[in-house]
Amino acid sequence: MFSRLKIFAGNANLKLAEDVARYAGIPLGDLEVFKFSNDNTFVKVNENVRGADTFIIQPTCYPVNDNIMELLIMIDALKRASAQRINCVIPIFGYARSDKKDQPRVPITAKLIADLLTTAGAHRVVAMDLHSDQIQGFFDIPVDHLYSMPIFVRHFKANLDLSNAVVVSPDTGGTARARALASRLNLGLAIGDKRRIGNADKAEILNIIGDVDGKTAILFDDIIDTGGSLCKMAKGLIDKGAKKVYAACAHGILSGNAIKNLEDSPIEKLFITNSVPLSKEKRKCEKIVQLSIAELLAIAVKKIHIEESLSILFR
């Protein structure tokens, strides 16, 4: 067991880090992270961490490259300050969709980021709802892969009428994820068949496999970025006779025209976690419901610190 638990945070999602620290019952560590006028990032640890079990809460969301660089420099600062263990809590893993060579002469950037974190000195990574499970294998250090699904399940059971509902995967790649939700809610499953067009984050909906006629459809995916394909799928579900459409995604990136796409779509509510902070403009959208993962992460941090199993978090 490690003697002292300390939680630090970069600038990526300070509110989430504060909530995690509050649930964990300890204050956030004293850490300076800022940029000089020449765009160089500066980090200074303002307290003793020698021999401590340290956790850095830093989702690598927008601005992705800045937040990754902050994380790497924080790891180096803690390593040079003689922290005994450095655990990186990364609720959303930037470049997660670059996890394979799906075109000629393209990089596998998710693997590159894993190598950078390991080389910088991280001892463990805590991730949530990775785009693909194989990303865990990109690391040569332990990875605890958490899921937000139990949070969505509890919320849906308490707040939605599920008497005539169906869970829908927006594409074949997310079938296992949607099937797991359908199983926990005791609902049927439908699958969207879409084809991505080039690299411009556009997709064409080809077909919907399964019965959605007269039902409440719950679209379930890991990420909503611009929302284009998800909103097209929602329209396709309505065209196929769905009575209502809700959507749920672990990570609400909501870039580009996402808010306009969502407002113009038949999606009644979009449920997301707070892995990515919402801007003031995005918080004004009445269709968005944000669920907190702070307690989930706090329990994970405390259990990792005392070397206990995380199995309870998957129930």
C-alpha positions in Angstrom: 0.0 0.0 0.0 1.2 3.5 -0.8 1.5 5.9 2.1 0.1 9.2 0.8 -2.6 9.9 -1.9 -2.4 13.1 -3.8 -4.6 14.3 -6.7 -3.4 16.9 -9.2 -5.1 18.4 -12.2 -4.2 20.2 -15.4 -6.3 22.8 -17.1 -8.3 20.4 -19.3 -11.3 19.9 -16.9 -10.6 21.5 -13.6 -14.3 21.3 -12.4 -14.3 17.5 -12.9 -11.0 17.3 -11.0 -12.4 19.3 -8.1 -15.5 17.1 -7.9 -13.3 14.0 -7.9 -11.2 15.3 -5.1 -14.3 16.2 -3.1 -15.8 12.7 -3.5 -12.4 11.3 -2.6 -12.3 13.4 0.5 -8.9 15.1 -0.1 -8.0 18.5 -1.5 -6.5 19.0 -4.9 -2.7 19.2 -4.9 -1.0 22.5 -5.3 0.2 22.7 -8.9 0.9 25.5 -11.3 0.2 24.9 -15.0 0.3 27.8 -17.4 1.7 29.1 -20.7 4.4 31.7 -21.1 3.8 34.4 -23.8 6.0 32.3 -26.2 3.4 29.4 -26.0 5.7 27.2 -23.8 3.9 25.3 -21.1 5.3 25.6 -17.5 4.5 23.3 -14.6 5.6 23.5 -11.0 4.6 21.2 -8.1 4.2 23.5 -5.0 4.2 20.7 -2.4 6.2 17.7 -1.3 5.3 14.6 -3.3 8.4 12.5 -2.4 7.2 8.9 -2.0 3.6 9.8 -2.7 1.0 7.9 -4.8 0.0 10.7 -7.2 -3.0 10.9 -9.6 -3.2 13.4 -12.5 -6.7 14.1 -13.8 -6.4 15.3 -17.3 -8.8 14.4 -20.1 -7.0 15.0 -23.4 -9.9 16.9 -25.0 -10.0 20.2 -26.9 -7.4 21.7 -27.2 -6.1 18.2 -27.5 -2.4 18.9 -28.3 -2.1 21.4 -25.5 -3.7 19.1 -22.9 -1.5 16.2 -24.0 1.6 18.4 -23.6 0.4 19.6 -20.2 0.0 15.9 -19.1 3.4 14.9 -20.3 5.1 17.8 -18.5 3.1 17.2 -15.3 4.3 13.5 -15.4 7.9 14.7 -15.8 7.6 17.2 -13.0 6.2 14.6 -10.6 8.8 12.0 -11.6 11.6 14.5 -11.0 10.0 15.4 -7.6 10.4 11.7 -6.6 6.7 10.7 -6.6 6.6 7.0 -5.9 3.8 6.3 -8.5 2.3 8.4 -11.2 -1.2 7.5 -12.2 -2.8 9.3 -15.2 -6.6 9.5 -15.1 -7.6 10.3 -18.7 -11.4 10.2 -18.9 -11.3 10.9 -22.7 -8.3 9.7 -24.6 -7.4 12.1 -27.5 -6.6 10.5 -30.8 -8.4 7.3 -29.8 -10.0 7.0 -33.2 -6.6 6.8 -34.8 -6.1 3.3 -33.6 -5.3 1.4 -36.8 -4.0 1.8 -40.3 -7.2 2.1 -42.2 -5.6 4.0 -45.1 -2.2 3.8 -46.8 0.6 5.8 -45.2 -1.3 7.0 -42.1 -0.1 6.9 -38.5 -1.5 5.0 -35.5 -1.5 8.1 -33.3 -3.2 6.4 -30.3 -0.2 4.1 -30.1 2.2 7.1 -30.3 0.4 8.8 -27.4 0.6 5.6 -25.4 4.3 5.5 -26.0 4.8 9.1 -25.1 2.9 8.7 -21.7 5.0 5.6 -20.9 8.3 7.2 -21.8 7.4 10.4 -19.8 7.1 8.2 -16.7 3.5 7.2 -16.1 3.1 4.0 -14.1 -0.6 3.5 -14.8 -3.4 4.9 -16.9 -7.1 5.0 -15.9 -9.2 5.5 -19.0 -13.0 5.5 -19.6 -15.0 4.3 -22.6 -12.0 4.0 -25.0 -13.1 4.1 -28.7 -11.7 0.5 -29.1 -10.7 -2.0 -26.4 -7.4 -2.8 -28.2 -6.0 0.6 -27.2 -5.3 -0.9 -23.8 -2.8 -3.1 -25.5 -0.9 -0.1 -26.9 0.5 0.5 -23.4 3.3 -1.5 -21.6 1.9 -0.3 -18.2 -1.3 -1.3 -16.5 -4.5 0.3 -17.9 -7.8 0.4 -15.9 -10.6 0.7 -18.5 -13.7 2.1 -16.8 -17.2 2.4 -18.4 -19.9 5.0 -17.9 -22.6 2.6 -18.8 -23.7 1.9 -15.2 -24.3 5.7 -14.8 -26.5 5.8 -17.9 -28.4 2.6 -16.9 -29.3 4.1 -13.5 -30.4 7.4 -15.1 -32.5 5.8 -17.8 -34.2 3.4 -15.3 -35.1 6.4 -13.1 -36.1 9.0 -15.7 -37.2 7.3 -19.0 -40.2 5.2 -19.9 -38.6 2.0 -21.2 -41.8 0.0 -21.6 -41.6 0.2 -25.4 -38.0 1.1 -26.1 -35.1 -0.2 -28.2 -31.4 0.4 -28.0 -29.8 1.4 -31.3 -26.1 1.2 -32.3 -25.4 3.9 -34.9 -23.0 1.5 -36.7 -21.8 -2.1 -36.7 -18.6 -1.2 -34.9 -20.6 -0.2 -31.8 -22.8 -3.2 -31.7 -21.2 -4.8 -28.6 -21.5 -1.6 -26.7 -25.2 -1.1 -27.6 -25.9 -4.8 -26.9 -24.5 -4.5 -23.4 -26.7 -1.6 -22.7 -29.8 -3.4 -24.1 -29.0 -6.4 -22.0 -28.8 -4.3 -18.8 -32.1 -2.5 -19.6 -33.7 -5.7 -20.8 -34.5 -4.2 -24.2 -34.2 -5.2 -27.9 -31.4 -4.1 -30.2 -31.3 -2.4 -33.6 -28.2 -1.6 -35.6 -27.5 1.2 -38.1 -25.5 0.6 -41.2 -23.5 3.6 -42.2 -20.6 4.3 -44.5 -18.0 7.0 -43.6 -17.1 9.3 -46.5 -13.4 10.4 -46.6 -11.8 12.2 -43.7 -14.3 15.0 -43.3 -16.3 13.4 -40.5 -19.3 12.7 -42.8 -21.3 9.5 -43.0 -24.1 8.1 -45.2 -26.8 6.1 -43.5 -27.5 3.0 -45.6 -30.0 1.0 -43.6 -31.4 0.2 -40.1 -31.4 -3.4 -39.1 -34.1 -4.3 -36.5 -37.6 -3.3 -35.5 -38.0 0.4 -34.4 -41.5 1.0 -35.6 -43.6 2.7 -32.9 -40.8 2.4 -30.3 -38.7 4.8 -28.3 -35.2 4.5 -29.7 -32.1 5.1 -27.6 -29.0 5.7 -29.8 -25.9 4.7 -27.9 -22.3 5.5 -28.9 -19.0 6.3 -27.3 -18.4 9.8 -28.8 -20.4 12.5 -30.4 -18.2 14.9 -32.3 -19.9 17.1 -34.9 -23.0 15.0 -34.4 -23.7 14.7 -38.1 -24.0 10.9 -38.4 -25.8 10.6 -35.1 -28.4 13.2 -36.1 -28.8 11.5 -39.6 -29.4 8.2 -37.8 -32.0 9.8 -35.6 -33.8 11.1 -38.7 -33.6 7.6 -40.2 -35.1 6.1 -37.1 -38.1 8.5 -37.3 -38.5 7.7 -41.0 -38.6 4.0 -40.0 -41.5 4.7 -37.6 -39.7 5.4 -34.2 -41.9 7.3 -31.9 -39.1 9.2 -30.0 -35.4 9.3 -30.3 -32.9 9.8 -27.4 -29.1 9.7 -27.7 -26.5 8.8 -25.2 -22.7 9.2 -25.6 -19.9 8.9 -23.1 -17.9 11.7 -24.5 -19.6 14.9 -25.7 -16.9 16.6 -27.8 -19.6 18.6 -29.7 -17.2 20.3 -32.2 -18.0 22.3 -35.3 -21.8 22.6 -36.0 -22.7 20.0 -33.3 -25.1 22.2 -31.4 -26.9 23.3 -34.6 -27.1 19.7 -35.8 -28.5 18.6 -32.5 -31.1 21.4 -32.3 -32.2 20.7 -35.9 -32.5 16.9 -35.3 -35.4 14.9 -33.9 -33.3 13.8 -30.9 -35.3 14.8 -27.8 -32.4 14.6 -25.3 -28.7 13.9 -25.6 -27.2 12.3 -22.5 -23.4 12.7 -22.1 -21.0 12.6 -19.2 -18.8 15.5 -18.0 -15.6 13.9 -19.3 -15.4 16.9 -21.6 -16.2 20.4 -20.2 -19.1 22.2 -21.9 -18.7 25.8 -22.9 -21.2 28.4 -21.8 -22.9 28.3 -25.2 -23.2 24.5 -25.2 -24.7 24.5 -21.7 -27.5 26.7 -23.0 -28.7 23.8 -25.3 -31.8 22.4 -23.5 -31.4 19.1 -25.3 -28.2 18.3 -23.5 -28.2 16.4 -20.2 -24.8 16.0 -18.6 -24.2 13.1 -16.1 -21.3 13.2 -13.7 -18.5 10.6 -13.6 -16.8 12.3 -10.6 -17.9 9.7 -8.1 -16.9 6.8 -10.4 -13.4 8.2 -10.8 -13.1 9.0 -7.1 -13.9 5.4 -6.2 -11.4 4.2 -8.8 -8.7 6.4 -7.4 -9.2 5.3 -3.8 -9.4 1.6 -4.7 -6.2 1.8 -6.9 -4.5 3.6 -4.1 -5.2 0.8 -1.6 -4.7 -1.9 -4.2 -8.3 -3.1 -4.2 -10.3 -4.6 -7.1 -12.4 -2.2 -9.3 -15.0 -4.9 -10.1 -17.7 -3.0 -8.1 -17.6 -0.2 -10.7 -18.8 -2.4 -13.5 -22.1 -3.4 -11.9 
